[in-house]
Amino acid sequence: MRAESSATDADPIAVPARRDRTGLGTLQAALGVIAFSLTFPATAWGLEGFGPWSLVAVRCVLAGLIAGGCLLAVGTRAGALEAEAAGVPVRPRKGPARWRGVPLPARRHWPGLAVVAAGVVLGFPLLTTLALQTSTTAHAAVVVGLLPLTTALFSALRVGSRPSRTFWAAALAGAVAVAVFTVGQSGGALTTADLYLFAALVVCAAGYTEGGRLARVMPGRQVISWALVLCLPLAVPAAALALAVEPVRLTAHSVAGVLWVAAGSQFLGLVVWYRGMAAIGIPRASQLQLAQPLLTLVWSVLLLSEHPTAAAPLTAVAVLVCIAVTQRARG
């Protein structure tokens, strides 16, 4: 009898059959990008009523509760199917360790889940929220256009992927465009907000890479769900402390903002994103995020009435052009 097993080792319900799903994977990754493109405008709305620390902590708690509920629902459904197939009530005592019917990740997967939690669940939301206190969403969106390149770099180092030279040339072209924009908009020197954003790129790329790697051996919804649940013991007391210290003013915008970053950006967006990464590969999926700055610029105008400088949409269009090249390049 094995002492441990991953969610995919012996559970035919938890793991869908592997087929060629390139088109579906691209669609799922694209839906993730659309969800992420709303993150900065929703964060700006949330900051109208919450402090930065309370916003991030509450966001994490809400997303963790949604993730835990999803795991329980899936576990209950899987148990019911097992019972129906066997014709008797199932009380699993052998095989993978379970939490209320949900197969627990194998011990070897927990370090990767910790990286996802630190980078995607905690680090990126906190650093970008701190940046958005002094930066516009348009500026932050263009800077985060570097995320595809940093994710591809982490992927090459971590999972040994080797994109083609054309792929790298297009990715670097997009990165140079973003770097020139950032320095130009900051008057030739980086601001504190820019430093927060660049740090956010690093931790998020690490989380994306580990999540994409894990999504190859366990369902994408479980990758982000377990990472979120892993953060709950830290997020709950942090939320209680932050809410006691920072003033809260509930408005329609602030409530809608925190609900979206919790349910849309932090959970649903990452579920489809990790599924897409598992299907089409980390480097190619990451390059779809080159469209994210342009989408966020549109949302910043429609939802926040911001007026980006002419350089912002031009830079966003420049990096958007790189998508066609990177998606055609064989990696």
C-alpha distance (Angstrom), angle and dihedral (degrees) to the residues before:
residue distance angle dihedral
M1 . . .
R2 3.80 . .
A3 3.77 118.0 .
E4 3.76 93.0 -145.4
S5 3.75 142.5 7.6
S6 3.75 138.8 178.2
A7 3.77 124.6 -107.2
T8 3.78 88.3 -100.1
D9 3.78 102.9 45.3
A10 3.80 99.4 84.0
D11 3.77 109.8 -4.2
P12 3.82 112.4 97.2
I13 3.80 90.5 -176.9
A14 3.79 95.5 56.8
V15 3.81 95.3 49.9
P16 3.78 122.7 57.6
A17 3.78 117.7 -146.4
R18 3.79 112.3 -90.4
R19 3.77 112.1 -112.9
D20 3.74 136.0 155.8
R21 3.81 101.0 -78.0
T22 3.79 101.7 158.3
G23 3.79 94.3 134.8
L24 3.80 93.5 45.1
G25 3.80 90.7 44.5
T26 3.80 91.6 53.3
L27 3.81 90.4 49.4
Q28 3.81 92.0 49.7
A29 3.80 92.5 48.6
A30 3.81 89.7 48.0
L31 3.81 91.3 51.9
G32 3.79 87.8 51.9
V33 3.80 90.4 53.1
I34 3.81 91.0 50.9
A35 3.80 89.8 51.8
F36 3.81 91.2 48.2
S37 3.81 92.1 48.5
L38 3.80 88.6 66.2
T39 3.80 93.4 51.8
F40 3.80 98.6 88.8
P41 3.83 96.1 45.8
A42 3.82 89.3 46.3
T43 3.82 90.0 48.7
A44 3.81 90.0 51.0
W45 3.79 88.4 52.5
G46 3.79 90.8 48.1
L47 3.81 91.4 52.1
E48 3.81 88.6 60.2
G49 3.80 88.6 73.8
F50 3.80 107.4 15.4
G51 3.78 135.1 54.6
P52 3.82 116.0 -117.8
W53 3.81 95.2 -104.4
S54 3.79 95.7 45.1
L55 3.81 91.3 45.7
V56 3.80 92.5 54.3
A57 3.81 93.9 42.8
V58 3.81 94.9 47.3
R59 3.79 89.6 45.4
C60 3.80 90.4 53.5
V61 3.81 93.7 47.1
L62 3.80 93.9 49.3
A63 3.80 92.6 46.5
G64 3.81 90.6 47.0
L65 3.79 91.6 52.6
I66 3.81 91.0 49.2
A67 3.80 90.2 48.8
G68 3.81 92.5 48.2
G69 3.79 90.4 49.9
C70 3.80 90.3 49.9
L71 3.80 91.6 51.4
L72 3.80 91.0 49.4
A73 3.81 92.2 47.8
V74 3.80 92.4 49.3
G75 3.80 91.2 46.0
T76 3.80 91.9 50.3
R77 3.80 91.4 48.1
A78 3.81 92.3 48.2
G79 3.80 91.2 48.8
A80 3.80 91.2 50.5
L81 3.79 91.5 51.1
E82 3.79 91.1 48.9
A83 3.81 91.1 49.9
E84 3.79 92.3 47.6
A85 3.80 91.9 49.8
A86 3.82 92.6 47.9
G87 3.79 94.9 41.0
V88 3.81 91.0 -133.5
P89 3.81 136.4 77.2
V90 3.79 110.5 -82.4
R91 3.78 121.5 -135.5
P92 3.80 103.1 176.9
R93 3.79 110.5 -147.9
K94 3.78 99.5 149.6
G95 3.76 133.7 58.0
P96 3.83 121.8 23.5
A97 3.79 118.5 18.2
R98 3.79 109.1 -106.7
W99 3.79 139.5 -153.9
R100 3.82 107.0 -151.8
G101 3.80 90.6 -33.1
V102 3.83 96.3 -41.0
P103 3.81 114.8 116.6
L104 3.79 108.7 -118.8
P105 3.81 117.1 -130.2
A106 3.78 114.8 -100.7
R107 3.77 116.7 -98.2
R108 3.79 90.6 -109.4
H109 3.83 90.0 60.9
W110 3.81 97.3 54.1
P111 3.86 95.7 80.3
G112 3.80 89.3 55.0
L113 3.79 91.0 47.5
A114 3.80 88.5 51.1
V115 3.83 89.3 55.4
V116 3.82 89.8 50.3
A117 3.80 90.0 49.4
A118 3.80 94.2 47.5
G119 3.80 94.9 44.7
V120 3.80 107.5 33.0
V121 3.81 103.9 22.4
L122 3.82 100.9 38.6
G123 3.81 114.6 7.7
F124 3.80 103.4 47.0
P125 3.82 96.6 42.5
L126 3.81 92.9 47.2
L127 3.82 96.6 45.3
T128 3.81 94.9 45.2
T129 3.81 92.0 45.5
L130 3.80 90.1 53.2
A131 3.81 89.4 48.4
L132 3.80 93.3 50.3
Q133 3.80 90.8 60.1
T134 3.81 88.1 76.7
S135 3.80 104.3 12.6
T136 3.79 128.7 73.7
T137 3.78 117.9 -118.1
A138 3.81 89.5 -119.5
H139 3.80 92.6 56.9
A140 3.81 92.9 44.3
A141 3.80 91.6 48.2
V142 3.79 93.3 55.2
V143 3.82 92.5 47.1
V144 3.80 90.5 51.2
G145 3.79 86.3 56.4
L146 3.81 83.6 88.8
L147 3.81 90.0 69.5
P148 3.82 95.1 91.6
L149 3.80 91.2 56.7
T150 3.79 94.6 46.3
T151 3.81 90.4 47.2
A152 3.81 91.3 50.6
L153 3.81 89.7 49.8
F154 3.80 92.5 51.3
S155 3.79 89.6 46.0
A156 3.79 92.3 53.4
L157 3.80 90.7 50.0
R158 3.80 98.2 40.7
V159 3.79 107.3 35.9
G160 3.79 100.3 20.6
S161 3.81 97.5 -116.5
R162 3.78 114.3 164.7
P163 3.82 112.6 -158.1
S164 3.79 117.9 -166.2
R165 3.79 125.1 -97.5
T166 3.79 90.5 -106.8
F167 3.79 89.2 54.7
W168 3.80 92.1 51.9
A169 3.81 93.2 44.6
A170 3.81 91.7 54.2
A171 3.80 92.7 44.3
L172 3.80 92.2 49.3
A173 3.80 90.9 48.2
G174 3.78 89.6 56.4
A175 3.79 91.0 46.6
V176 3.81 92.7 51.2
A177 3.80 90.6 50.6
V178 3.80 90.4 53.1
A179 3.81 93.0 45.9
V180 3.81 92.2 51.1
F181 3.79 90.4 48.6
T182 3.81 92.7 49.7
V183 3.79 95.3 50.3
G184 3.81 91.9 43.8
Q185 3.80 94.1 50.2
S186 3.80 92.0 46.3
G187 3.79 94.0 54.7
G188 3.80 94.7 -107.4
A189 3.81 96.0 -52.1
L190 3.78 133.0 79.0
T191 3.80 117.6 -110.7
T192 3.79 127.3 -142.9
A193 3.81 88.2 -102.9
D194 3.81 90.0 55.1
L195 3.80 90.4 52.3
Y196 3.81 90.0 51.5
L197 3.80 89.6 50.1
F198 3.81 94.5 48.9
A199 3.81 90.7 48.8
A200 3.80 88.3 49.5
L201 3.80 89.5 54.5
V202 3.80 92.0 56.4
V203 3.80 97.6 48.1
C204 3.81 93.0 41.9
A205 3.81 92.8 49.8
A206 3.79 89.5 52.2
G207 3.80 90.7 50.0
Y208 3.81 92.8 47.0
T209 3.79 91.7 50.0
E210 3.80 94.6 49.8
G211 3.79 91.2 43.4
G212 3.79 92.3 50.2
R213 3.80 90.4 48.7
L214 3.81 92.6 49.8
A215 3.81 91.7 45.9
R216 3.80 87.7 66.7
V217 3.81 91.1 64.8
M218 3.81 103.0 29.9
P219 3.82 134.2 29.0
G220 3.81 113.6 -77.9
R221 3.80 92.1 -127.2
Q222 3.81 89.2 58.3
V223 3.81 92.6 49.8
I224 3.79 94.5 60.5
S225 3.82 93.7 31.9
W226 3.80 93.8 57.6
A227 3.81 91.3 43.1
L228 3.81 90.1 53.7
V229 3.80 93.6 45.5
L230 3.80 88.5 48.8
C231 3.82 88.9 59.7
L232 3.81 96.7 49.9
P233 3.85 96.7 88.4
L234 3.81 88.0 57.4
A235 3.80 98.7 35.1
V236 3.82 98.3 52.1
P237 3.84 97.3 58.4
A238 3.81 89.8 37.8
A239 3.80 90.3 55.3
A240 3.80 92.1 48.0
L241 3.80 91.5 50.6
A242 3.81 95.3 43.7
L243 3.81 93.4 48.0
A244 3.80 89.8 51.1
V245 3.82 92.5 51.4
E246 3.80 104.8 35.2
P247 3.82 120.0 59.7
V248 3.79 116.5 -114.7
R249 3.79 125.3 -150.6
L250 3.79 112.9 -177.7
T251 3.78 114.3 -146.7
A252 3.78 133.1 157.2
H253 3.80 89.8 -101.3
S254 3.79 96.3 47.2
V255 3.81 93.7 47.5
A256 3.80 93.1 45.4
G257 3.81 89.8 47.2
V258 3.79 96.5 52.1
L259 3.82 92.0 43.7
W260 3.78 91.9 52.8
V261 3.80 97.1 46.8
A262 3.82 89.0 48.3
A263 3.81 101.6 43.6
G264 3.80 102.5 21.8
S265 3.79 107.5 32.1
Q266 3.79 101.0 25.5
F267 3.80 99.8 41.1
L268 3.82 120.9 8.5
G269 3.79 94.1 36.4
L270 3.79 92.3 50.6
V271 3.82 92.6 46.3
V272 3.81 93.0 59.7
W273 3.80 91.5 35.9
Y274 3.79 94.7 57.4
R275 3.79 90.9 44.2
G276 3.78 89.4 53.3
M277 3.80 92.5 47.5
A278 3.80 90.9 51.9
A279 3.81 91.0 51.2
I280 3.82 102.6 44.9
G281 3.80 102.7 20.8
I282 3.78 133.3 -98.4
P283 3.84 99.1 -91.2
R284 3.80 95.9 49.7
A285 3.78 94.2 42.7
S286 3.80 90.7 49.5
Q287 3.79 91.2 55.1
L288 3.79 90.5 60.7
Q289 3.79 85.1 70.4
L290 3.78 88.5 71.5
A291 3.81 83.4 84.1
Q292 3.79 92.1 56.0
P293 3.84 98.1 82.1
L294 3.80 91.9 53.7
L295 3.79 92.0 48.2
T296 3.79 91.8 48.3
L297 3.80 90.3 50.2
V298 3.79 88.5 56.2
W299 3.81 91.5 49.5
S300 3.82 91.6 46.7
V301 3.79 90.0 57.5
L302 3.81 96.2 42.2
L303 3.81 98.8 40.4
L304 3.80 104.6 26.2
S305 3.82 102.0 27.1
E306 3.80 89.6 -129.4
H307 3.80 119.7 163.6
P308 3.82 107.8 -143.6
T309 3.78 118.9 -157.6
A310 3.80 117.7 -104.8
A311 3.80 89.3 -104.4
A312 3.82 92.6 63.2
P313 3.81 99.9 63.7
L314 3.81 91.2 36.8
T315 3.79 90.7 54.7
A316 3.79 91.7 44.0
V317 3.82 90.8 51.8
A318 3.80 90.5 47.8
V319 3.77 93.1 55.5
L320 3.81 90.7 41.4
V321 3.80 88.9 60.9
C322 3.79 87.8 59.6
I323 3.80 90.2 65.8
A324 3.78 93.5 71.8
V325 3.81 90.6 50.9
T326 3.79 97.0 46.0
Q327 3.81 93.2 45.0
R328 3.80 90.7 53.1
A329 3.79 94.2 44.3
R330 3.78 113.6 94.0
G331 3.79 110.3 -123.7
